[in-house]
Amino acid sequence: MYIQCCSFYTVFYTTHKSIYQLILIRINFQNISAFYFEYIDLFEKIINASK
């Protein structure tokens, strides 16, 4: 789970650095798993829309 999360954020970071940085400011890393599951669908839509 943790590795998948990290790899997802790596992909997201390399494709959307500025957006990632804005989101990163708001992330409480203790809640990163909850954040990941709550927003993964949104992130996938953003990433897919940019392809």
N, C-alpha and C positions, 0 to 999 in steps of 0.2 A: 504494500500500500504506500509506504513512505517513498520507495524508489519510483513508483509510478507517478506519485505526486510531484516529486522533484523533476522527473523527466518532462512531465507536462509543463511545469513552470519554465523549464529551460526552453522548450519549444515556443511557449508563449512569449518569453523574454526576447528571443532572437527575432520573432516576427513582429512584435509590438512593444518595442523598448520603452517608448514614452508612456504608453498606456500602462504598461507593467509597473513603471516607476510610480505613477500616480496611485495605482492600486496598492502597491507595496507599502506606501506611506500609511495606508489605512488598515493594513493587516496586523492583527495581533498574532504573532507566530505560534503562540500556545493554542490558538484556535484554527490553525492552518488546515487541519483535516476537515473541520466543519465548513470552513470557507471554501475549500476545494470542492466538496460535494454539493454545496449550495449553488455555486457559480459555474461549475464545469460546463453545463449546457449552454450558458450564456457565452462563455469563452469559446466553445466549439463553434457557435454560430458566428462569432466575430472572426475567428480564424478562417472558417470556411468561406465567409463572405469576401475575405481579402484574397482568396486564391484565384 
